[in-house]
Amino acid sequence: MPHTFIALSESAEIDSTLHVTDLPFTLQDLKASIPAYCFEPSLGRSLAYFFWDVGVIAALYAIAHAINAWWFFPLFWLMQGTMFWALFVVGHDCGHGSFSRHRWLNSLVGHLCHTPILVPYHGWRISHRTHHSNTGNLDTDESWYPVSQSKYVQMPWYEKLFRFYVPLLAYPVYLFRRSTDRKGSHFHPASALFRPSEKWDVLTSTALWLLMIGFLGELAYVYGWLFLVQYYLVPYLVFVVWLDLVTFLHHTEQEIPWYRGKDWFFLKGALSTIDRDYGFFNPIHHNIGTHVAHHIFLSMPHYHLKAATTALKPVLGAYYRTSDEPIWKSFIRSYQMCRFVPNTGSQVYYQPSKQQL
């Protein structure tokens, strides 16, 4: 196995010519290996995580307002932006239906989590559903999918700028325009992202997003732009960096395969991700780095993913990927080495490029 991966069996090798029938296990085999309770959300536990995050965010605002000193604000920005990210992860459970068995409650809490951090809940939920249904598929995946070498060469400078040179600030742009080849706004119901039946869901989230924008504008009008920057915009940027960093690292790794055409199927694609260790941040952002099990069973609550992963490892063997590198090192390496994939081939891997913007 490559040095960046820790597999249960170090002697087990993954054949690069694998086809649909070559996986040594089925989805049913994997599910049977996991304790049944891992698939059941606990409403009390889910709500506890939500109220904890909201409570910490409120406490941080109260502390920052009470201290109101220049030396405290950098620490406040890092902590509050991280808590915005933690709140997003709770909304992420809502979007997958793993927060509770009640769809109305998932939508309510999802909007309460996402609207304050300027994420259109339903628009994101639907595009994220597409990502999970097509993970590892070069033709249809929705999030952080590679581009071909020829596409990379033809990309306009502004798209290269956000995707390859400032990738940790790309998310707000992605919400309005995914890319030149897979267009679609997360705010407009006529976008290619959505079905006609999802129109009112999308409009609801967009309306709430606009109300939040109006509220922020009112804050700036009443208290001044410096107030808005200090108490909201900088923590929001920290949140964006967290979101882009974690999403990037889930799916951007030289040793992770991507598939074209008939060589792809759901389970094979779901295995094209990697678990990451964020150290003391793990419990703060609800162990979102535990990602392999999440992609195989996307409706599993986040607080059961570690137990599910422990159960899955003996079955997955060398197909389980987890990084043994510090996060900063993994990001720098993938940032430098993962630019595009070959123009042809049914199973391909990221390639580096020395081409300048």
Sequence and secondary structure as in RCSB ss.txt:
>XXXX:A:sequence
MPHTFIALSESAEIDSTLHVTDLPFTLQDLKASIPAYCFEPSLGRSLAYFFWDVGVIAALYAIAHAINAWWFFPL
FWLMQGTMFWALFVVGHDCGHGSFSRHRWLNSLVGHLCHTPILVPYHGWRISHRTHHSNTGNLDTDESWYPVSQS
KYVQMPWYEKLFRFYVPLLAYPVYLFRRSTDRKGSHFHPASALFRPSEKWDVLTSTALWLLMIGFLGELAYVYGW
LFLVQYYLVPYLVFVVWLDLVTFLHHTEQEIPWYRGKDWFFLKGALSTIDRDYGFFNPIHHNIGTHVAHHIFLSM
PHYHLKAATTALKPVLGAYYRTSDEPIWKSFIRSYQMCRFVPNTGSQVYYQPSKQQL
>XXXX:A:secstr
  TTB  S TT    TT  GGG SS HHHHHHHS GGGG   HHHHHHHHHHHHHHHHHHHHHHHHH  TTTHHH
HHHHHHHHHHHHHHHHHHHHHT S S HHHHHHHHHHHHGGGT  HHHHHHHHHHHHHSTTBTTT  SS   BHH
HHHHS HHHHIIIIISGGG HHHHHH   SSS   SS TTSTTS GGGHHHHHHHHHHHHHHHHHHHHHHHHH H
HHHIIIIIHHHHHHHHHHHHHHHHHH  TTS EE GGG  HHHHHTS  B   GGGTTTTTTTT  HHHHHSTTS
 GGGHHHHHHHHHHHHGGG  BB S HHHHHHHHHHH SBB SS SEE  B      
